[in-house]
Amino acid sequence: MADKSTTNSSTRTSLLLWLRMLTCTRMIENQIRRQLRESFETTLPRFDVMAQLERNRDGLRMGEISKLLLVTSGNITGIIDQLVKENLVERSPDPHDRRAYQVKLTEKGIAAFDEMAILHRGWIADLNAGLSDEEQKILHGLLEKLNESLQEKI
């Protein structure tokens, strides 16, 4: 059985790690939000929806998008409504379920997302430039291990 000081030290380290990951995530997210707003007059949630649709060129149901992004269907509906108005996505009844809608990027949406994605990749690379490629690989591996552990617990 571990002594109390070892348990307290481990708990403290875990808390510090969680706080550091949270801080880094928020800093990166805030910077990406700012750059998307300044460069494209768009939001991170809109970018995230378009990214999911880009990965799924045949389209996704509204509910699938909300599950992938871990947000409510109501949030997705508002974003999709805006993207439809701008002719960046098209929404059509799902041929397999008349109660659902299928959403996919339009040609204009593909072009707009491609332009955003190029800059986004550069922003992410720049924000991670404080770590060498090898350090990034190590950190990615450690976070993947943590992700797998969390998947088992949640």
C-alpha positions as CSV (number, residue, x, y, z in Angstrom):
1,M,0.0,0.0,0.0
2,A,1.3,3.4,-1.0
3,D,2.1,5.8,1.8
4,K,0.1,9.0,2.2
5,S,2.8,11.3,1.0
6,T,3.2,9.3,-2.3
7,T,-0.6,9.4,-2.8
8,N,-0.7,13.2,-2.1
9,S,2.2,13.8,-4.5
10,S,0.6,11.7,-7.2
11,T,-2.8,13.5,-6.8
12,R,-1.0,16.8,-6.9
13,T,0.8,15.9,-10.1
14,S,-2.4,14.7,-11.7
15,L,-4.1,18.0,-10.8
16,L,-1.2,20.1,-12.1
17,L,-1.2,18.0,-15.3
18,W,-4.9,18.5,-15.8
19,L,-4.6,22.3,-15.2
20,R,-1.7,22.6,-17.7
21,M,-3.6,20.6,-20.4
22,L,-6.7,22.8,-19.8
23,T,-4.6,26.0,-20.0
24,C,-2.8,25.0,-23.2
25,T,-6.1,23.9,-24.8
26,R,-7.8,27.2,-24.0
27,M,-4.9,29.2,-25.2
28,I,-4.8,27.4,-28.5
29,E,-8.5,27.4,-28.9
30,N,-8.7,31.2,-28.2
31,Q,-6.0,31.9,-30.8
32,I,-7.7,29.8,-33.4
33,R,-11.1,31.4,-32.7
34,R,-9.4,34.9,-33.1
35,Q,-7.7,33.9,-36.4
36,L,-10.8,32.4,-37.9
37,R,-12.8,35.5,-37.0
38,E,-10.1,37.9,-38.4
39,S,-9.2,35.9,-41.5
40,F,-12.6,34.5,-42.5
41,E,-15.3,36.2,-40.4
42,T,-16.3,32.8,-39.2
43,T,-16.4,30.9,-35.9
44,L,-14.7,27.8,-34.6
45,P,-18.1,25.9,-34.4
46,R,-18.8,26.7,-38.1
47,F,-15.3,25.6,-39.0
48,D,-15.7,22.4,-37.0
49,V,-19.0,21.6,-38.8
50,M,-17.5,22.2,-42.1
51,A,-14.5,20.0,-41.2
52,Q,-16.8,17.1,-40.4
53,L,-18.6,17.5,-43.7
54,E,-15.3,17.7,-45.5
55,R,-14.3,14.4,-44.0
56,N,-17.7,12.9,-45.0
57,R,-18.2,14.2,-48.5
58,D,-21.3,12.1,-49.0
59,G,-22.9,14.0,-46.2
60,L,-24.0,13.5,-42.6
61,R,-27.3,13.5,-40.8
62,M,-27.7,16.5,-38.4
63,G,-27.7,14.1,-35.5
64,E,-24.4,12.5,-36.6
65,I,-22.8,16.0,-36.7
66,S,-23.9,16.8,-33.2
67,K,-22.6,13.4,-31.9
68,L,-19.2,13.9,-33.7
69,L,-18.8,17.4,-32.2
70,L,-20.3,16.5,-28.8
71,V,-22.9,19.3,-29.0
72,T,-26.7,19.4,-29.0
73,S,-28.7,19.1,-32.1
74,G,-30.1,22.7,-31.5
75,N,-26.5,24.1,-31.7
76,I,-26.0,22.3,-35.0
77,T,-29.3,23.4,-36.5
78,G,-28.4,27.1,-36.0
79,I,-25.0,26.7,-37.6
80,I,-26.4,24.7,-40.5
81,D,-29.1,27.3,-41.1
82,Q,-26.4,30.0,-41.4
83,L,-24.2,27.9,-43.7
84,V,-27.2,27.1,-45.9
85,K,-28.0,30.8,-46.2
86,E,-24.4,31.4,-47.4
87,N,-24.6,28.5,-49.8
88,L,-21.8,26.7,-48.1
89,V,-23.8,23.6,-47.3
90,E,-27.0,22.0,-48.7
91,R,-29.6,20.3,-46.6
92,S,-31.9,17.7,-48.0
93,P,-34.3,15.0,-46.6
94,D,-32.5,11.8,-45.8
95,P,-33.6,9.2,-48.4
96,H,-33.5,6.5,-45.7
97,D,-35.3,8.4,-42.9
98,R,-37.9,11.0,-43.9
99,R,-37.6,12.5,-40.3
100,A,-33.9,13.3,-40.7
101,Y,-31.9,15.7,-42.9
102,Q,-28.7,15.0,-44.8
103,V,-26.2,17.8,-44.9
104,K,-23.2,18.2,-47.2
105,L,-20.8,20.9,-48.4
106,T,-21.6,22.7,-51.6
107,E,-18.8,23.4,-54.2
108,K,-18.6,26.9,-52.7
109,G,-18.3,25.3,-49.2
110,I,-15.6,22.9,-50.3
111,A,-13.6,25.8,-51.7
112,A,-14.1,28.0,-48.6
113,F,-13.2,25.2,-46.3
114,D,-10.1,24.2,-48.3
115,E,-8.9,27.8,-48.0
116,M,-9.5,27.9,-44.2
117,A,-7.9,24.5,-43.7
118,I,-4.7,25.5,-45.3
119,L,-4.3,28.5,-42.9
120,H,-5.6,26.4,-39.9
121,R,-2.9,23.8,-40.4
122,G,-0.3,26.6,-40.4
123,W,-1.7,28.2,-37.3
124,I,-1.6,24.9,-35.5
125,A,2.0,24.2,-36.6
126,D,3.0,27.7,-35.5
127,L,1.3,27.3,-32.1
128,N,3.1,23.9,-31.5
129,A,6.5,25.2,-32.8
130,G,7.8,25.4,-29.2
131,L,8.1,21.6,-29.3
132,S,10.4,19.8,-31.7
133,D,8.9,17.2,-34.1
134,E,10.2,14.4,-31.8
135,E,8.7,16.1,-28.7
136,Q,5.3,16.5,-30.5
137,K,5.4,12.8,-31.4
138,I,6.1,11.8,-27.8
139,L,3.4,14.1,-26.4
140,H,0.9,12.8,-29.0
141,G,1.7,9.2,-27.9
142,L,1.3,10.0,-24.3
143,L,-2.0,11.8,-24.9
144,E,-3.2,8.9,-27.1
145,K,-2.4,6.6,-24.1
146,L,-4.4,8.9,-21.8
147,N,-7.3,8.9,-24.3
148,E,-7.4,5.1,-24.5
149,S,-7.4,5.0,-20.7
150,L,-10.3,7.5,-20.5
151,Q,-12.3,5.6,-23.1
152,E,-12.2,2.6,-20.8
153,K,-13.5,4.6,-17.8
154,I,-16.2,6.7,-19.5
